[in-house]
């Protein structure tokens, strides 16, 4: 019985609070509806609520100059510019210069020997002129004397700089013409004498055969010795054949010619890389 009474009281309390909340909400809504006036949202210039008007947005200045607004800038990475050279005049790769040697060049000289050349006449280019007497300096970077197989001597020259109007201009050049002869791969070669040497080595057999032939003719001209006449010819033929077969082998172990270029011979220098003149 007590439980029923408690539950009944609890329900009454809940209903009373709910009814009170409902009455409160309705009252608030009624106040809002009564006091709401949409005309208050519009500006009323006759009241004192707006003492000053807002200034107009800036368009143009009085002198009709448009206002420049600051723009947002972004920092982009810019790689540093590649410096090609400090020189003002470029001598392009592949440029050739006709010169003469002022030092002798031969295969007795050792590696590292300095060699020099000069121009005998001005060399005219589009942006510069190489005066007569300009000196080109280099060194011997490889050399050897004549070798077997009739291989000639060798001299390889590398050009390092040019003295241009008092300044040393660094170069990387090589020789394409030496002693007024075209050369390849910068190799100044002595004469290769294999064919000449082989012919020279076979000279003995040819001379002997010529003598035996003459002797055979003389013996055959006399009746008493005609029977002996074939023997000298046979001997000369055998010696000639043997000497012809052996001469290529003996020539293989012979040496070629030396490199020996005196002063004042014609050379041509060609650049391997670009060079720059200040």
Secondary structure, 3 states (H helix, E strand, C coil): CHHHHHHHHHHHHHHHHHHHHHHHHHHHHHHHHHHCCHHHHCCCCCCCCCCCCCCCCCCECCCCCECCCCCCCCCCCCCCCCCCCCCCEEECCCCEEEEEECCCEECCCCCCCEEEEECCCCEECCCCEECCCCEEEEEEEEEECCECCCECCEEEEEEEEEEECCEEEEEEEEEEEECCEECCCCEEECCCCHHHHHHHHCHHHHHHHHHHHHHHHHHHHCHHHHHHHHHHHHHHHHHHHHHHHHHHHHHHCCCCCCCEECCCCEEEEEECCCEEEC
